[in-house]
Structure formats: C-alpha cells, structure tokens
Amino acid sequence: MTQVDLKFCFLSVRQNFILRTLDLGSARWSVPACVILSPGFLGQVFLGWSAGFGHTGRMAHLPPVERMLSELVAVPSVSSVDARLDQSNRGVVDRLAGWSETLGARVTVEKVTGPLAAGRADMWNLMASWGPDMPGRGLVLSGHTDTVPFDDRPAAQGGWKSDPFAVTPVQDGAALAGLGTADMKGFFGVALDVMSRVSADRLRQPVTLLATADEESSMAGARALMDGGLPLGDWVVVGEPTGLVPIHKHKGIVKDRIVLRGSSGHSSDPRLGRSALEGMREVLNGIDAFRTEIQAKFRDVDFDPPEPTVNLGTIHGGDAPNRICAECELKIDIRLVPGMDSEAMRQDLRGRIAAIAGRLGLEVEFHEIFVEPPFAAKVNSPLVSTAASLSGAEPACVCFGTEAPFFRAMDMDVVIWGPGDIRVAHRVDEFVERATLSRAGELLGGLLHRFCVEEQPVETARQVLGGQP
C-alpha cells in the first residue's frame, strides 16, 4: 500500500483570494484561489464562480474535465474473466492519484487481493480524501476504473467508427465518444473538477474520491473494501450513468455456469452412452419451472419488468453429430428484485438441477460466475431526497447492477447518480453528452455543499438505523 499525505497551510487572506502554499515534500509553490461564492448557483462552495473577478478559481495544474476524460480513456483498463482481454487498472489509478495529489488530497492506493483477484491482471483501489481527517465519515464520490471489452471489428461490420481509446467529438460536437466515456470515466473528471473548486478549509465533513477495480467482472474492488471493514464515509454517490436521475433501487444478479457430464457412444444406439445434451434439455425444463415459481412469488412494481427474470445465455455441448454428447455447458443470468436472497435462490436452483442430474445418472458441476444482492435505499433518505431536489428528477429504479449493495452493507446512505446514459454503455461508439458533464458538476457541487459545508448536520444512515452517531 502506498500512501501520500499532502499537507497545506494558508498564508494570508485577501479580499478576493486565498494565497495557499502546498507542501509536497521538497516542492513548494503558491496557488491563488478566488473564494467569492456565487449565491445563485445551487449554493455550492465552488471557488471563483462569480462572474465579477475573471478568475477560474481552479487550483493549479488540473486539466479541464474533457482533457482528464481523454487521458483516462486513452489508458486501457478492460476487465474480463478472459485472460486474453483482461488488463490492470493501475494506469487509470495512477492518473487519478496524481490529480488528487495536486489538489492536496490524502491519497491511498491499495492492491486488491483474494480469490477473485487470483490469476487476473493486477487490480487496485484508490481513496483520495480532502477536509477533516475523520476516517469513516463524510461524503464519498465513488466510481469504477475498469471498462468492458470492445468490438474490434471494422466499422463496416458493426465495429467502432473511431478509436475506442481516443475521445472523439460526435453529434456535431455535442457529445464525446470513447470506451468508458459514459461508463464511467467521465464521472471522475467531473468529481475532480468539483474538488478543484472547493476550498478545503470550508469542509466540515471530509470528501473522499473512491476509485474501485473490476466492477465489470467481479466487483472485487468493492468487495475487498467491504470484507476489509475499511471505514469509508456516511454517504456515497455511485456515479454510474443514470442520466443524473437519482436511483434508489436496483435488481440483484446471479450468474452461474452449469456443466453436465455423461458418456459418449455411437449415435446409432442411444443405449451406448448417457447424453449430457438430452439431460440439459430436462435441466432447462427445471429452470423454466423455477422461473415460473419465483415470478409468481416475488414482484416489485417499481421495476420494469417488475418480476425477477432468468436468461438462458449460452449453451455448448457435443463434438460431432454422430456421437452421443458426453458434456454440455449452460450459462444463466438471474435478476432478483429486493426482498430476494441471492444465495438462497442460487442454492434452490442448484438443488433442483442436482436432483435432475442424479435421476438421469449424470454428473453435474456448478461454477459461480457472479453474484450480487439486490439494492434498496429509502426513497426519502437524506442523500436520495437531496439528489432528487437538486436534479428535479424523481428517484427511480434500474435493472442493472452496481457496487451500491456493498456500500449499503457498510451502513452507508447510498444513491446511484451520475452523467451518461446506460443505454449507450457497453456498446459500440459509447458516448457522453458534454452538457451532461457540465450539469453533473453543478449538481455534485450543490450536494457537496449541503453535506460537507453547511453548518446544519445531515442525518446519517447509522443514525437512522440507531447505530453509532
């Protein structure tokens, strides 16, 4: 683990500027920052936003949002269980760490270890904090540093029209295309830009930028934080692409690989072997019965579709039409509504499949691909309601998964709220609208001011649940 603690002291205060000196080991320099606030701009504590002073108010050496986004996209950080595609996220983490250090943050970079990281490219988590040194308190701005793989087909065959690792203006310049622009490297640029406009001495609560590893494949980064019991904060904004609509619920996910094994033989006489493919047909019937039962029992009308779903993703079996199939593999995806226990559902289905295999004289193996519990926060929680008030959008629900359940398990108030549109994520020519990035900065600035600057304290999830103050 590498930790950098950047201390800064204030030398003098003038009418419109604070002159601050940053002490970075042997390097020292002074940075002027306007502290005049714009009273009509969401009440945030952005520096230099008032039009009368002709000063950006941004601290030295931090690139503009779009430049930071370009640099992050240019660093490949593909997450995949396929070793041929898997890449470390360290390059992205190093850039975030460098920019955070420039802004005077206390920076920690930690390697993710454990079973989920075994045999994979190196994974790293980053935490950068500003304001009072109060571990486990304050506001966390969280995002994942990895992306999904990309289609490397020619554009004429449905591939990218531009380099996925170069940010390219599209839609007559209104949007920026590139792998991870929406999901979700754009959020980091916005968050850092917000922090560049905040006077750290005004923060009554700490602000932490959290950058996690491997969200797209295993969520190993967020799981490591939860398992390690590291204190993070009271409130967390998960900056996934929601179109700046605050999300307070999403479905859980169970992905499994099921392998049936029988014995091969000549196809002219089925009695010469035990067909795994014929057995998988009965397994599919069993899965269909399981789906019918859970859809009748569980329902949440806040979602569309409101019931849990089961997707039969891939099936592979056999090697020749004139041989009895000795092995067959099925991969499935189950989406669960809040109130369903992910592990209990997994074990229920596995038990049914094992019984079918046993009756047919087949061997069965189960391999966990991914599991995540459903997420639900109170729609009237301080964080969700404030995000709704600032954005003017009613809290909503989504069917895709995020790291939110792991933060909720750590007694944090959580909202999923970020720039970009999930409908263009994981797709060729992914993009984020420039106006959305700008708007996200305004909204995050307002939220930060409410939770970390204003004198009136905000109730935490721990207090709501009767835990520690």
C-alpha positions as CSV (number, residue, x, y, z in Angstrom):
1,M,0.0,0.0,0.0
2,T,1.3,3.4,-0.9
3,Q,0.1,6.5,1.0
4,V,0.7,10.1,0.2
5,D,-0.3,12.7,2.8
6,L,-0.3,16.2,1.3
7,K,-0.5,19.0,3.9
8,F,-1.2,22.6,3.0
9,C,-1.2,25.8,5.1
10,F,-2.9,29.1,4.5
11,L,-0.5,32.1,4.5
12,S,-2.7,35.1,4.0
13,V,-6.3,36.1,3.2
14,R,-7.0,39.0,0.9
15,Q,-10.3,40.4,-0.2
16,N,-10.9,38.1,-3.1
17,F,-8.2,35.5,-2.9
18,I,-6.6,33.0,-0.5
19,L,-2.9,32.5,-1.1
20,R,-2.1,28.9,-0.2
21,T,1.2,27.1,-0.2
22,L,1.2,23.4,-1.0
23,D,3.9,21.4,0.8
24,L,4.7,18.3,-1.4
25,G,7.9,17.0,0.1
26,S,10.7,19.2,-1.2
27,A,8.5,21.0,-3.7
28,R,6.6,24.2,-2.7
29,W,4.5,26.6,-4.7
30,S,1.8,29.2,-4.1
31,V,-1.6,29.0,-5.7
32,P,-4.2,31.8,-5.7
33,A,-7.8,30.8,-5.5
34,C,-10.9,33.0,-5.5
35,V,-13.2,32.4,-2.6
36,I,-16.1,34.6,-3.7
37,L,-19.2,32.4,-4.0
38,S,-22.0,32.8,-6.4
39,P,-25.2,32.9,-4.3
40,G,-27.4,31.9,-7.1
41,F,-25.6,28.8,-8.2
42,L,-27.1,26.0,-6.2
43,G,-25.4,27.5,-3.1
44,Q,-22.3,25.4,-3.7
45,V,-18.9,26.3,-2.4
46,F,-17.3,26.5,-5.9
47,L,-14.4,28.8,-5.9
48,G,-14.2,31.7,-8.4
49,W,-17.6,31.0,-9.9
50,S,-18.7,34.6,-9.5
51,A,-18.5,36.4,-12.9
52,G,-17.0,39.6,-11.5
53,F,-13.5,38.5,-10.9
54,G,-12.3,37.0,-14.2
55,H,-10.7,34.0,-12.4
56,T,-11.5,30.4,-12.9
57,G,-10.9,29.6,-9.2
58,R,-9.5,26.2,-10.2
59,M,-6.3,25.1,-8.4
60,A,-3.1,24.8,-10.4
61,H,-2.2,22.0,-12.8
62,L,-5.5,20.2,-13.0
63,P,-6.6,19.7,-16.6
64,P,-10.2,20.6,-17.7
65,V,-12.8,17.9,-17.4
66,E,-12.7,16.9,-21.1
67,R,-8.9,16.7,-21.0
68,M,-9.0,14.4,-17.9
69,L,-11.6,12.3,-19.6
70,S,-9.4,12.0,-22.7
71,E,-6.4,10.9,-20.7
72,L,-8.4,8.3,-18.8
73,V,-10.0,6.8,-21.9
74,A,-6.5,6.7,-23.5
75,V,-5.4,4.3,-20.8
76,P,-6.9,0.8,-21.5
77,S,-8.4,-0.8,-18.4
78,V,-10.5,-3.6,-19.7
79,S,-11.9,-6.0,-17.1
80,S,-12.6,-9.5,-18.3
81,V,-12.5,-13.1,-16.9
82,D,-10.9,-14.0,-20.3
83,A,-7.2,-13.7,-19.6
84,R,-6.6,-12.7,-23.2
85,L,-8.6,-9.5,-22.7
86,D,-8.0,-8.7,-19.0
87,Q,-6.0,-5.6,-18.2
88,S,-4.8,-3.9,-15.0
89,N,-6.4,-0.6,-13.9
90,R,-3.2,0.7,-12.4
91,G,-2.6,3.3,-15.2
92,V,-6.0,4.9,-14.5
93,V,-5.5,4.8,-10.7
94,D,-2.1,6.5,-11.1
95,R,-3.6,9.4,-13.1
96,L,-6.4,9.8,-10.6
97,A,-3.8,9.7,-7.8
98,G,-1.7,12.4,-9.4
99,W,-4.5,14.8,-10.0
100,S,-5.8,14.2,-6.5
101,E,-2.3,14.9,-5.0
102,T,-2.2,18.1,-7.0
103,L,-5.4,19.2,-5.2
104,G,-3.9,18.5,-1.8
105,A,-5.6,15.1,-1.1
106,R,-4.6,12.4,1.3
107,V,-4.1,9.6,-1.2
108,T,-4.1,5.8,-0.5
109,V,-3.6,3.2,-3.3
110,E,-4.1,-0.4,-2.3
111,K,-3.8,-3.6,-4.3
112,V,-6.8,-5.9,-4.4
113,T,-6.0,-9.5,-3.4
114,G,-8.0,-12.6,-2.7
115,P,-9.7,-15.4,-4.6
116,L,-11.4,-13.0,-7.1
117,A,-8.1,-11.4,-8.0
118,A,-6.2,-14.7,-8.3
119,G,-4.9,-15.3,-11.9
120,R,-6.2,-11.9,-13.0
121,A,-4.4,-8.7,-14.1
122,D,-3.4,-6.6,-11.1
123,M,-6.3,-4.7,-9.5
124,W,-6.0,-1.5,-7.4
125,N,-8.3,0.6,-5.4
126,L,-7.8,4.3,-4.7
127,M,-9.0,6.6,-2.0
128,A,-8.3,10.3,-2.0
129,S,-9.7,12.5,0.8
130,W,-10.0,16.2,1.5
131,G,-11.1,18.1,4.5
132,P,-11.0,16.9,8.1
133,D,-9.1,13.7,8.8
134,M,-12.1,11.7,10.0
135,P,-12.0,8.1,8.8
136,G,-15.4,6.6,8.1
137,R,-17.2,10.0,8.0
138,G,-18.3,12.4,5.3
139,L,-19.2,12.1,1.6
140,V,-17.8,9.5,-0.8
141,L,-17.8,10.0,-4.6
142,S,-17.4,6.5,-6.0
143,G,-16.7,5.1,-9.4
144,H,-15.1,2.1,-11.1
145,T,-12.0,2.4,-13.1
146,D,-12.5,-0.5,-15.5
147,T,-14.4,-0.9,-18.7
148,V,-15.9,-3.8,-20.6
149,P,-14.1,-5.2,-23.7
150,F,-14.8,-3.6,-27.1
151,D,-15.7,-4.9,-30.5
152,D,-12.6,-4.9,-32.7
153,R,-14.5,-5.5,-35.9
154,P,-14.2,-3.0,-38.8
155,A,-16.7,-0.2,-38.7
156,A,-18.3,-1.6,-41.9
157,Q,-19.0,-4.8,-40.0
158,G,-20.6,-3.1,-36.9
159,G,-17.4,-2.1,-35.1
160,W,-16.3,1.3,-33.7
161,K,-16.3,4.2,-36.1
162,S,-13.5,5.8,-34.2
163,D,-10.6,4.7,-31.9
164,P,-12.3,3.4,-28.7
165,F,-9.2,4.7,-26.7
166,A,-9.4,8.2,-28.1
167,V,-12.2,10.7,-27.1
168,T,-13.8,11.8,-30.4
169,P,-16.4,14.6,-30.7
170,V,-19.7,13.3,-32.2
171,Q,-23.2,14.5,-32.8
172,D,-21.9,17.8,-34.2
173,G,-19.6,18.2,-31.2
174,A,-22.4,17.8,-28.6
175,A,-21.1,14.5,-27.3
176,L,-17.8,12.7,-26.8
177,A,-17.3,9.1,-27.9
178,G,-14.9,6.6,-26.5
179,L,-14.7,3.4,-24.4
180,G,-15.7,4.3,-20.8
181,T,-16.9,7.9,-21.5
182,A,-20.3,7.1,-20.1
183,D,-19.5,4.0,-18.0
184,M,-17.9,5.6,-16.2
185,K,-14.6,7.6,-16.6
186,G,-16.4,10.8,-17.2
187,F,-17.6,10.8,-13.6
188,F,-14.0,11.0,-12.3
189,G,-13.3,14.1,-14.4
190,V,-16.4,15.8,-13.0
191,A,-15.7,14.8,-9.4
192,L,-12.1,16.1,-9.6
193,D,-13.2,19.3,-11.2
194,V,-15.7,19.9,-8.4
195,M,-12.9,19.3,-5.8
196,S,-10.7,21.8,-7.7
197,R,-13.3,24.5,-7.0
198,V,-13.7,23.7,-3.3
199,S,-11.8,25.4,-0.5
200,A,-10.7,22.6,1.8
201,D,-10.8,24.8,4.9
202,R,-14.6,25.2,4.4
203,L,-15.2,21.5,4.6
204,R,-16.9,20.5,7.9
205,Q,-17.0,16.9,6.7
206,P,-14.4,15.0,4.6
207,V,-14.9,14.3,0.9
208,T,-13.4,11.1,-0.5
209,L,-12.9,10.1,-4.1
210,L,-13.1,6.3,-4.3
211,A,-11.9,4.5,-7.5
212,T,-12.5,0.8,-7.5
213,A,-11.3,-2.2,-9.5
214,D,-13.0,-4.8,-11.6
215,E,-16.7,-3.7,-11.3
216,E,-17.5,-5.1,-14.7
217,S,-16.4,-8.6,-14.0
218,S,-16.4,-9.5,-10.3
219,M,-16.7,-6.2,-8.2
220,A,-13.6,-7.4,-6.5
221,G,-12.6,-3.8,-5.5
222,A,-15.8,-3.0,-3.7
223,R,-16.0,-6.5,-2.1
224,A,-12.5,-6.1,-0.8
225,L,-13.4,-2.8,0.9
226,M,-16.5,-4.4,2.5
227,D,-14.6,-7.5,3.6
228,G,-11.7,-5.5,4.9
229,G,-14.0,-3.4,7.1
230,L,-12.3,-0.2,5.9
231,P,-14.3,2.9,7.1
232,L,-15.3,4.9,4.1
233,G,-17.9,7.5,5.0
234,D,-21.5,8.3,5.9
235,W,-22.9,8.9,2.4
236,V,-21.8,7.7,-1.0
237,V,-22.7,8.8,-4.5
238,V,-22.1,5.9,-7.0
239,G,-21.6,7.8,-10.2
240,E,-22.9,5.2,-12.7
241,P,-24.6,6.6,-15.8
242,T,-28.2,7.4,-14.8
243,G,-28.8,10.5,-16.8
244,L,-28.5,12.4,-13.5
245,V,-31.7,10.7,-12.3
246,P,-31.2,9.5,-8.7
247,I,-31.5,5.7,-8.4
248,H,-32.5,4.2,-5.1
249,K,-33.1,0.6,-6.1
250,H,-31.8,-2.0,-8.5
251,K,-32.1,-5.7,-9.0
252,G,-29.6,-8.3,-7.8
253,I,-27.7,-10.6,-10.1
254,V,-26.8,-14.3,-10.0
255,K,-24.7,-15.8,-12.9
256,D,-23.9,-19.5,-12.9
257,R,-22.2,-22.0,-15.2
258,I,-23.7,-25.5,-15.1
259,V,-21.8,-28.4,-16.6
260,L,-23.4,-31.8,-17.1
261,R,-21.3,-34.9,-17.9
262,G,-22.4,-38.2,-19.2
263,S,-20.6,-40.7,-21.5
264,S,-20.1,-40.8,-25.3
265,G,-21.1,-43.6,-27.7
266,H,-22.2,-44.2,-31.3
267,S,-25.2,-42.2,-32.2
268,S,-26.8,-45.2,-33.9
269,D,-27.7,-46.6,-30.4
270,P,-28.6,-44.2,-27.6
271,R,-28.1,-47.0,-25.1
272,L,-24.4,-47.0,-25.7
273,G,-23.9,-43.7,-23.7
274,R,-25.6,-41.1,-21.5
275,S,-26.3,-37.9,-23.3
276,A,-25.5,-34.7,-21.4
277,L,-27.3,-32.8,-24.1
278,E,-30.5,-34.7,-23.5
279,G,-30.0,-34.2,-19.8
280,M,-29.6,-30.5,-20.3
281,R,-33.0,-30.4,-22.0
282,E,-34.6,-31.6,-18.8
283,V,-32.5,-29.1,-16.8
284,L,-33.9,-26.3,-19.0
285,N,-37.4,-27.6,-18.1
286,G,-36.5,-27.4,-14.5
287,I,-35.1,-23.9,-14.8
288,D,-38.3,-22.9,-16.5
289,A,-40.4,-24.2,-13.6
290,F,-38.1,-22.4,-11.2
291,R,-38.6,-19.1,-13.1
292,T,-42.4,-19.6,-13.1
293,E,-42.4,-20.1,-9.3
294,I,-40.2,-17.1,-8.4
295,Q,-42.1,-14.8,-10.8
296,A,-45.4,-15.8,-9.1
297,K,-43.9,-15.2,-5.6
298,F,-41.8,-12.1,-6.0
299,R,-42.8,-8.8,-7.6
300,D,-41.8,-5.2,-7.3
301,V,-43.9,-2.8,-9.4
302,D,-41.2,-0.1,-9.2
303,F,-39.2,-2.1,-11.8
304,D,-39.9,-2.7,-15.4
305,P,-40.2,-5.6,-15.8
306,P,-41.5,-5.9,-12.2
307,E,-40.7,-9.6,-11.7
308,P,-37.4,-11.5,-11.4
309,T,-36.0,-12.7,-14.7
310,V,-34.0,-15.7,-15.9
311,N,-31.9,-15.5,-19.0
312,L,-30.5,-18.6,-20.7
313,G,-27.3,-17.1,-22.0
314,T,-25.2,-19.7,-23.7
315,I,-25.2,-23.5,-24.3
316,H,-22.4,-25.6,-25.7
317,G,-22.2,-29.4,-26.0
318,G,-21.0,-32.3,-28.1
319,D,-18.3,-32.5,-30.8
320,A,-19.9,-34.5,-33.6
321,P,-23.4,-35.2,-34.9
322,N,-22.7,-39.0,-34.9
323,R,-21.5,-39.1,-31.3
324,I,-23.6,-39.1,-28.1
325,C,-22.9,-35.9,-26.3
326,A,-20.7,-36.5,-23.2
327,E,-20.6,-33.0,-21.9
328,C,-22.9,-29.9,-22.0
329,E,-22.4,-26.5,-20.5
330,L,-25.1,-23.8,-19.8
331,K,-24.6,-20.3,-18.5
332,I,-27.5,-18.4,-17.0
333,D,-28.3,-15.0,-15.6
334,I,-30.9,-14.3,-12.9
335,R,-32.1,-10.8,-12.0
336,L,-33.6,-10.6,-8.5
337,V,-35.9,-7.9,-7.0
338,P,-35.3,-6.5,-3.5
339,G,-36.5,-9.0,-0.9
340,M,-34.9,-12.0,-2.6
341,D,-31.9,-13.6,-1.1
342,S,-29.3,-14.1,-3.8
343,E,-27.5,-17.1,-2.2
344,A,-30.8,-18.8,-1.2
345,M,-32.1,-18.5,-4.8
346,R,-28.8,-19.9,-6.2
347,Q,-28.9,-22.9,-3.8
348,D,-32.5,-23.6,-4.5
349,L,-31.9,-23.8,-8.3
350,R,-28.7,-25.8,-7.9
351,G,-30.6,-28.3,-5.7
352,R,-33.2,-28.8,-8.4
353,I,-30.6,-29.3,-11.1
354,A,-28.6,-31.7,-9.0
355,A,-31.8,-33.8,-8.4
356,I,-32.4,-34.0,-12.2
357,A,-28.8,-35.0,-12.9
358,G,-28.9,-37.7,-10.3
359,R,-32.1,-39.1,-11.7
360,L,-30.6,-39.3,-15.2
361,G,-27.3,-40.8,-14.0
362,L,-25.3,-37.7,-15.0
363,E,-22.6,-35.8,-13.1
364,V,-23.1,-32.1,-12.5
365,E,-20.7,-29.2,-11.7
366,F,-21.6,-25.7,-10.7
367,H,-19.3,-22.7,-11.2
368,E,-20.1,-19.3,-9.8
369,I,-19.6,-16.6,-12.3
370,F,-21.1,-13.6,-10.4
371,V,-23.4,-12.8,-7.5
372,E,-24.7,-9.5,-6.2
373,P,-27.6,-8.9,-3.8
374,P,-30.4,-6.5,-4.8
375,F,-30.1,-2.9,-3.6
376,A,-32.7,-0.7,-2.0
377,A,-32.3,2.6,-0.2
378,K,-35.1,4.6,1.3
379,V,-36.5,7.0,-1.2
380,N,-36.8,9.7,1.5
381,S,-33.2,9.2,2.8
382,P,-31.3,12.5,3.2
383,L,-29.0,11.6,0.3
384,V,-31.6,10.4,-2.2
385,S,-34.0,13.2,-1.4
386,T,-31.3,15.9,-1.8
387,A,-30.2,14.5,-5.1
388,A,-33.8,14.5,-6.3
389,S,-34.3,18.1,-5.1
390,L,-31.1,19.3,-6.9
391,S,-31.8,17.5,-10.1
392,G,-35.5,18.0,-10.3
393,A,-35.9,14.3,-11.1
394,E,-37.9,11.8,-9.1
395,P,-35.9,8.8,-7.7
396,A,-36.2,5.8,-9.9
397,C,-35.2,2.1,-10.1
398,V,-33.0,0.2,-12.6
399,C,-32.4,-3.4,-13.6
400,F,-28.6,-3.2,-14.0
401,G,-26.2,-3.9,-11.1
402,T,-23.8,-1.6,-9.3
403,E,-21.5,-1.6,-6.3
404,A,-24.2,0.1,-4.2
405,P,-25.2,-3.1,-2.2
406,F,-21.7,-3.4,-0.8
407,F,-21.6,0.2,0.4
408,R,-25.1,-0.3,1.9
409,A,-23.8,-3.3,3.7
410,M,-21.3,-0.9,5.4
411,D,-24.1,1.2,6.8
412,M,-23.8,4.0,4.3
413,D,-26.6,6.1,2.8
414,V,-26.3,5.4,-1.0
415,V,-27.6,7.0,-4.1
416,I,-26.7,6.0,-7.7
417,W,-26.4,9.2,-9.6
418,G,-24.1,10.2,-12.5
419,P,-23.7,11.6,-16.0
420,G,-24.2,9.4,-19.1
421,D,-26.9,7.1,-20.4
422,I,-26.8,3.3,-19.6
423,R,-28.4,2.7,-23.0
424,V,-25.1,3.6,-24.7
425,A,-22.9,1.8,-22.2
426,H,-21.2,-1.5,-23.3
427,R,-22.0,-0.6,-26.9
428,V,-20.0,0.3,-30.0
429,D,-19.4,4.1,-30.1
430,E,-20.3,4.7,-26.5
431,F,-20.6,8.4,-25.7
432,V,-21.4,11.0,-23.1
433,E,-23.0,14.4,-23.8
434,R,-20.9,17.4,-23.0
435,A,-23.9,19.2,-21.5
436,T,-24.4,16.3,-19.1
437,L,-20.9,16.5,-17.8
438,S,-21.3,20.2,-17.1
439,R,-24.6,19.7,-15.4
440,A,-23.2,16.9,-13.3
441,G,-20.6,19.2,-11.9
442,E,-23.2,21.7,-10.9
443,L,-25.3,19.1,-9.1
444,L,-22.4,17.4,-7.4
445,G,-21.2,20.8,-6.2
446,G,-24.6,21.5,-4.7
447,L,-24.7,18.1,-3.0
448,L,-21.2,18.6,-1.6
449,H,-22.1,22.0,-0.2
450,R,-25.2,20.6,1.6
451,F,-23.5,17.6,3.1
452,C,-20.0,18.8,3.8
453,V,-20.0,22.6,4.1
454,E,-23.3,23.8,5.6
455,E,-23.4,24.1,9.4
456,Q,-26.7,22.2,9.8
457,P,-25.7,18.5,10.1
458,V,-27.2,15.8,7.9
459,E,-28.6,12.6,9.4
460,T,-26.5,9.5,8.5
461,A,-27.7,6.0,7.8
462,R,-26.1,4.9,11.0
463,Q,-28.2,7.4,13.0
464,V,-31.4,6.4,11.1
465,L,-30.7,2.7,12.0
466,G,-29.9,3.5,15.6
467,G,-26.2,2.9,15.3
468,Q,-23.2,5.0,16.2
469,P,-23.6,8.8,15.9
